[in-house]
Amino acid sequence: MFQSLQDKLNGAFRTLKGKDRITDINVAATTKEVRRALVDADVNFKIAKDITDRIRETAMDRKILISVEPGQMFVKIVQEELTRLMGSNSESISIKGDPAVILIAGLQGSGKTTFSGKLAAMLKKQGKQVMLAACDIYRPAAIDQLKVLGEQIGVEVYAEPENKNAVAIAQQAIAYARQNGKKIVIVDTAGRLAVDEAMMQEVEDIKKALNPSEILFVVDSMTGQDAVNTAKTFNERLNFDGVVLTKLDGDSRGGAALSIRQVVEKPIKFISTGEKMEALDLFHPDRMASRILGMGDVISLVERAQQAFDEEEARRLNAKMRQNKFDFDDFLGQLQQIKKMGNVKDLIGMIPGMGAAIKNLDIDNSSFVPIEAMIQSMTKKERANPELIDSSRKKRIAQGSGKSITEVNNLLKQFDEMRKMMRKMNTMQAAGKLGKALKK
């Protein structure tokens, strides 16, 4: 999402590259380019001016350490200001009441229903008794969509398809939750337009009837500055508690993420990418600032891995690797786990320095499909013992997966090289342990 902004900021920083000190002239030139980059990213001009004015003042006031180049120091200052602009600290949702009620509001097509499912899945993983309430009585497929998501994540959905009173449905959902021991109810409301007075009044009425502990405004980050203006209108009516940015994996300029906190004075609490139920993260301003500047986000990458990978399964695989018994079934399982973590291009972009390297590459989770097809075309015995795969077996695997024999050969070769690397690492670890034992 921030690739264009990242490229322009890096271009701005190049004006300080090779300089031995910060001066009025080179700082003025750099901050001018930073301001232009922010405005091009659809950040409100006044906000862009305020932040670059602060960057300039800080850069001129701060002493440059001997070991730090002016360019590096300036990047650090920009990172600090971007973090401050987006809220400095992450903020969690409030879960109070019996049951606690989380009201979801937003525009049509902003991704409210999908987010509701993702939030329910996240809370369920934390051991919470959660329920979804379908209160969108206008979009024909809304209730069905929520039911499909609920079934997918194993969360009950309360719905009254024949009832056309959203407030009554919401109240009945809360009563049902109390009777059935549900501690959290996520209320998915209808998408509305800020100019639609009747619809806006309805969501206000739901708020008054339920007195939710948390109101989240879901905004499509692809809509840029328009999203910020809409958030302001909704906040005037609902006084919501936090913002959710959806579709961060899309091709947007990032203005909403950078501006929304400053305009509505409410924190961004979650960021959502893609359609997968696992692709939801708490919003951390410092980590987002690092990603914008191409510094990666290793902490979020590790957290996603921890959520996706089963601890017991990790121990089992580790044992198989040490015994040189890692096979295609294990490899296929690992691909499935990686896909659960989100879009692979987004994941690679979290590694420091990799953002620029992959910006022009067309990588997504569909890249795994040919590999999965070839592995699934193997017999159980072939997956466990790849060395059994001779020319006739390769031909059968190629036909079964719709791939060429060359592609099958490449997969087998790459898998063999990976296993050799694992064996080498095991040998090095064993030698290291032996060396320590001998020293004792």
Secondary structure, DSSP 8 states (H G I E B T S, - for coil): --HHHHHHHHHHHGGGTT-SS--HHHHHHHHHHHHHHHHHTT--HHHHHHHHHHHHHHHHHS---TTS-HHHHHHHHHHHHHHHHTTSS-------BTTEEEEEEEBTTSSHHHHHHHHHHHHHHTT--EEEEEE--SSTTHHHHHHHHHHHHT-EEE--TT---HHHHHHHHHHHHHHTT--EEEEEE--B-TT-HHHHHHHHHHHHHH--SEEEEEEEGGGTHHHHHHHHHHHHHH--SEEEEE-TTSS---HHHHHHHHHH---EEEEE-SS-TT-EEE--HHHHHHHHTT---HHHHHHHHHHHS-HHHHHHHHHHHHTT---HHHHHHHHHHHHHT--HHHHHHTSTT-HHHHTT----GGGGHHHHHHHHTS-HHHHH-GGG--HHHHHHHHHHHT--HHHHHHHHHHHHHHHHHHHHHHHHHHHHHHHHHHH-
